[in-house]
Amino acid sequence: MPRLVYKFLGVIILVGSLAVGYLWWDAKIYLNSHLPLTSDEKIIQVEPGSNLTRLLYQLEQQNVVTKPRYLLWYARFFSTANSLHVGEYQITAEDTPLSLIEKLMSGKVKLHSLTIIEGWNFSQMMAEINKNPFLQHQLKDLPDKKIMQRISGKEEHPEGRFMPDTYRFPKGMSDTDLLKQAYATMSDYLKQQWPERDVGLPFKTPYEALIMASIVEKETGLASERGEIAGVFIRRLQTRMRLQTDPTVIYGMGKKFKGNIKRRDLKKDTPYNTYRRYGLPPTPIAMPSKEAIDAVLHPAAGDALYFVSKGDGSHYFSSTLREHNNAVIKYQLKGRKRSFSSYKKE
């Protein structure tokens, strides 16, 4: 009797071993085979509250996976993750069930991108954010001060406070979180660069440097000229010249600006009319880049106080009003001498 028991147990162990071995072999082959996708790629959406079991059986119904139990076993015994990460997952025909489960458990979600362009104002930035279909919109239609209260906790002027860059984010991220990231990036960069500024600059605070950087950003057509343009404006502040820069006037006009500045616009006194007022405008007028901030904190040396566009994106720089006026005749008036107003030291 004991011998029969031992033989029976031996048979059971052998059969069990063979079954386990077959399952291991079958699972290994399956996990490393290509997914049976009918297109080049597929997006899998993991919603809040989803669990792996439900998701895998949904994918089985969609013919993405054929043996979900193997994936569940693999996740249970080999994955260190405890839960799914919400978001979109991009899979292709090159993916295997193994790479699929590793993506799901590691949280390698598909990322979308949004670019804040240097020189944009706050309204332009918000228009781009509001039309992005992959963001969760919490700030749409809120007044600027309320938006800033959610971003920074303060009802501050929003202009210039967000770093131009390309930001990558998963579908469903809130516009609030995206803007908090851009706000922190700008704040941190200013905080890091301010102590390294050149000696003798006419700025009392990092915010004043940010205002100047926004002007330099709007005036610069050629990236290599940022330092020279910053130098011109800084020397004007140092010698008590008015900045006399069109972009500040345009910003002060707001929606009244229709594409051209008229003489009456330059004469109208507003906080942003640097033809009428000395010093910096009260706030930035755009989102300056890191390069514009660097140019303001480390301006190019020189004695130029004027510059005029040459029509190709570059500028001609002058140290005297006479030289500047001649440059205006050459580059703006096509060599025709006629009456025109120019910068004056007042």
Secondary structure, DSSP 8 states (H G I E B T S, - for coil): -HHHHHHHHHHHHHHHHHHHHHHHHHHHHHHTS----SSSEEEEEE-TT--HHHHHHHHHHTTS-S-HHHHHHHHHHH----S---EEEEEETT--HHHHHHHHHHT---EEEEEE-TT--HHHHHHHHHT-TTSB-SSTT--HHHHHHHHHSS----TT-S--EEEEEETT-BHHHHHHHHHHHHHHHHHHHGGG--TT-S-SSHHHHHHHHHHHHHH-SSGGGHHHHHHHHHHHHHTT-----HHHHHHHHGGG--S---HHHHHS--TT-TTTS-S--SS-SS---HHHHHHHHS---S---EEEE-SSS-EEEESSHHHHHHHHHHHTSTT-----------
